[in-house]
Amino acid sequence: MSKKHNELVQKQFTKTREAFSVYVVRDTPEVLEEKIRFMRPERGERTLDVACGPGTLALAVAPQVRFACGGDLTFAMLRQALEFQRERGIANAAFACCDADHLPYPDGTFDLVTCQCAFHHMQKPMTALIEMARVMKPEGRAVIIDALAPESDAKFELHNRIERLRDPSHAESLRLTTFLRMFDESGLEIAREALRRRERSFNRWMLRAGVNPGDRRYRETRELMEQSVKGDAAGFSPRVEGDDITIAHTEGMFLLHRKPSSAP
Ligand SMILES: C[S@@+](CC[C@H](N)C(=O)[O-])C[C@H]1O[C@@H](n2cnc3c(N)ncnc32)[C@H](O)[C@@H]1O
């Protein structure tokens, strides 16, 4: 991944640490619980959450496994994860600074390797996926959770334009068909898949990216979002409601195994 893009990611998630982790968190406790159930964690397992942000998944899974690790590029996020860990008195978790392109672990270390809402920040998502598969045990599992972009070219372009305007560290939301091809090419197959429609407030979504209603970035993003209402031109299904807009992301959740032919 380019140094310049990594710096953009670090700048964005240093600026938004508090909003992202405390004030306008993305998932309700029920949604987080559903995601943990989807991963099927087991008592004796070692887990790794790649691009762990403030440690949400790693700390939620820790009480159900032997040891939970989290890695992220942004120090501010890792500091937040350590703070949450201390507050919650969780002893079996550890956090490290790392790039998803080069995970600092030997082959076959983890039973479960996860990555949530981060592939769309990566310039080389395929490299990250191959790294996740590398550090996974031969019989291990990977879980990828991310927002999916529309399949149509025109909607795909506008969708990602709006996402990048809101957050310059957004690289590209991927289509479902792209994820399926990447899984296949990295020697993984889907054991379980779920697509969820996640409705959210546009204003809160902007705040989570550190953008306030008075900001130029807010006005420009809102303008494009409103223009996309007709014909749902960007795939957000926007509905203007008073000062706010209700938007929706399609979130894909994939539980992956190594293909039998790819086991080392
Ligand atoms: C939208 S946040 C998601 C955080 C967390 N996974 C969650 O769901 O709450 C994206 C995170 O990915 C991290 N990130 C982006 N690119 C990365 C990379 N190449 N390697 C490691 N972390 C990365 C950012 O620092 C940020 O913390």
The ligand as an SDF file (V2000), in Angstrom:
LIG
                    3D

 27 29  0  0  0  0  0  0  0  0999 V2000
  -13.6980    2.1560    9.3710 C   0  0  0  0  0  0  0  0  0  0  0  0
  -12.4370    1.7280   10.5110 S   0  0  0  0  0  0  0  0  0  0  0  0
  -12.9860    0.1150   11.0380 C   0  0  0  0  0  0  0  0  0  0  0  0
  -12.3870   -0.2840   12.3650 C   0  0  0  0  0  0  0  0  0  0  0  0
  -12.8930   -1.5980   12.9220 C   0  0  0  0  0  0  0  0  0  0  0  0
  -12.5510   -2.7120   12.0630 N   0  0  0  0  0  0  0  0  0  0  0  0
  -14.3720   -1.5200   13.1570 C   0  0  0  0  0  0  0  0  0  0  0  0
  -15.1270   -2.1840   12.4360 O   0  0  0  0  0  0  0  0  0  0  0  0
  -14.7740   -0.7780   14.0560 O   0  0  0  0  0  0  0  0  0  0  0  0
  -11.0830    1.3350    9.4720 C   0  0  0  0  0  0  0  0  0  0  0  0
   -9.8130    1.0060   10.2240 C   0  0  0  0  0  0  0  0  0  0  0  0
   -8.9340    0.3790    9.3060 O   0  0  0  0  0  0  0  0  0  0  0  0
   -7.6200    0.7950    9.6060 C   0  0  0  0  0  0  0  0  0  0  0  0
   -6.8170    0.5330    8.4020 N   0  0  0  0  0  0  0  0  0  0  0  0
   -7.0160    1.0130    7.1630 C   0  0  0  0  0  0  0  0  0  0  0  0
   -6.1020    0.5120    6.3170 N   0  0  0  0  0  0  0  0  0  0  0  0
   -5.3290   -0.3340    7.0370 C   0  0  0  0  0  0  0  0  0  0  0  0
   -4.2230   -1.1850    6.7180 C   0  0  0  0  0  0  0  0  0  0  0  0
   -3.7090   -1.2490    5.4810 N   0  0  0  0  0  0  0  0  0  0  0  0
   -3.6830   -1.9240    7.7020 N   0  0  0  0  0  0  0  0  0  0  0  0
   -4.1600   -1.8660    8.9560 C   0  0  0  0  0  0  0  0  0  0  0  0
   -5.1900   -1.0760    9.3210 N   0  0  0  0  0  0  0  0  0  0  0  0
   -5.7820   -0.3350    8.3670 C   0  0  0  0  0  0  0  0  0  0  0  0
   -7.7790    2.2530    9.9900 C   0  0  0  0  0  0  0  0  0  0  0  0
   -6.6760    2.7270   10.7260 O   0  0  0  0  0  0  0  0  0  0  0  0
   -9.0700    2.1990   10.8050 C   0  0  0  0  0  0  0  0  0  0  0  0
   -8.8190    1.9930   12.1610 O   0  0  0  0  0  0  0  0  0  0  0  0
  1  2  1  0
  2  3  1  0
  2 10  1  0
  3  4  1  0
  4  5  1  0
  5  6  1  0
  5  7  1  0
  7  8  2  0
  7  9  1  0
 10 11  1  0
 11 12  1  0
 11 26  1  0
 12 13  1  0
 13 14  1  0
 13 24  1  0
 14 15  1  0
 14 23  1  0
 15 16  2  0
 16 17  1  0
 17 18  1  0
 17 23  2  0
 18 19  1  0
 18 20  2  0
 20 21  1  0
 21 22  2  0
 22 23  1  0
 24 25  1  0
 24 26  1  0
 26 27  1  0
M  CHG  2   2   1   9  -1
M  END
$$$$
